[in-house]
Amino acid sequence: MDETDDRLIAALRHDARASLSDLAARLGLARTTVRARLARLQERGDIVGFTVVTRADVARDPVRGLMMIGIEGRGAERIKRQLVNMAELRSVHSTNGRWDLIVEIGADTLVAFDAVLDRIRKLDGVVSSETSLLLSTRKAG
């Protein structure tokens, strides 16, 4: 899978009922390209099905955490664009203070969570980070 496949999957996670035309427009690709990539992802088993996701399902990632990110120079906008396309990120926030960005991550396992952290740390321009696992939530918006 490449970055375009990741973006396609992120778009499908947002709206699995989106038409090929809508997905193509959102991703800046030809409709035939989206159809071919989607078929390939299904044939390879990267996408095994489509389902309904309720608000309660989204709120129940088994492993959740916040990652504070320090960015070198003026790369924040470029890095934000890369982060927004990562399917495991629930939110991306710019902030003031010591950290430049704070992201909320949701994953199925600690291994998957760690892989997301690794991908973020390898982004060009990310110079520091600190991560905290979320243990419980008393109030969610």
N, C-alpha and C positions, 0 to 999 in steps of 0.2 A: 504494500500500500504506500502511496505517496501523499504529498500534501493535498493534492486535489481530491483524492479519495477521502482523506480525513475531513476536508471541508464538506464533501457530499454527505458523509455520514452525520456530521454535525447538523447540517441542514435537515436531514431526515429525522434526526432526533428531535429537532424543534417542531417539525410538521411532517410526519410520515405520509400524510395524505396529499402533500403538495404535488402538483402536476409536473411532468417532465419539463414543460415550458417554464413554469415558475422556478423550478430548481435551476434550469439553465440560465435564466435571467439573474437569479440571485448569485450564482457562481461565476457569471461572465463566460459561460461555455455554450457551445452549440447543443441543441436538443439531442442530436444523434450521439454526441460525445457523452452526455449524461446517461442516455439509455444504454450505451455500450459499457460504460463504467459500472453502472448499476447491475447489469447482467453479469459482468465479470465478477463483481463482489459477491453476488449470490452464488454463482457457479463454484467459486473457490471456497465458499462457506464462511466468508468474512461477515456476510449478512445472512442470518439463518431464518429471519422472519420479520414480520411487522406486527405491532401490537398497540393496544390502547394504553396510554400512560395517564394516570390520574394525578391530581395535585398531591395526594397522599403518597403516591409512588415516588414522585420526584423528591419529596422531603425525607425519604427513608433510605438514602444511600448508606450502606452499612459502615463505610469508612469515609469520614468527612474531615476536612481540615482547612485551615487558613494558612496561606503562604505569603509572607511579606517579601517583597523583591526590591533590591537595589539595582539601579540601572546606571551604567557609565555614560556620561555625555548626554547627547540629545536623542537617544534612541527610544524614548518611551513610546512614541506613537507607533513606530514600526513593531516594537515588541507587543504592544496592545493588540495590534492587528493579528499577530501570530497567535496570541493567547486566546482571542475570541473564537478562533476556529478549532480549538481543542475541545473535543466532545465532553471530556471529564470536568471541565471548568463550569461551575454554576454561575459565577459572577466574576467580573474583573473591575476593580475599583482603582481610580487614581486617588492619591492622598497627599497630605503634607507631612512634614516631620522627617524622621529618619528614613522611612521607606518611600519608594516612588509608587509602587503598586501593591495592592493586596488582592489575592485571588482566592475564591472559595472552590475547593476541589471535592468532588464526590466520586467514589470508586467502590467496586464490589469487594475488593480484598486489599490487604496491606501491600501485597506484591504489586498489584495494579496501581495503587496510590504511589508507591515508591517509584514506579516507572514514569508516572506523570511528573513527579518532582525532578527526576533525572532529565527528562525532555526539556523542562523549563530551565533548569540550571545550565543546559548546553546551548541555550539561545544566545547568539552573539549579542553582547552588550549587557547581559545579566552578570553582575559582579558579586552580589551577595544575596543571601536569602535566609529566612528563618521561618520554620513551619511549626504550627501547633495543631494537634489533633483535636477535634471537637468531640467531647465525651457525651454531653447531653444538651438538649435544647428545651428550655422552659417556655419560650415564646418565639414563634416564628411568624414573620409578616406574611 
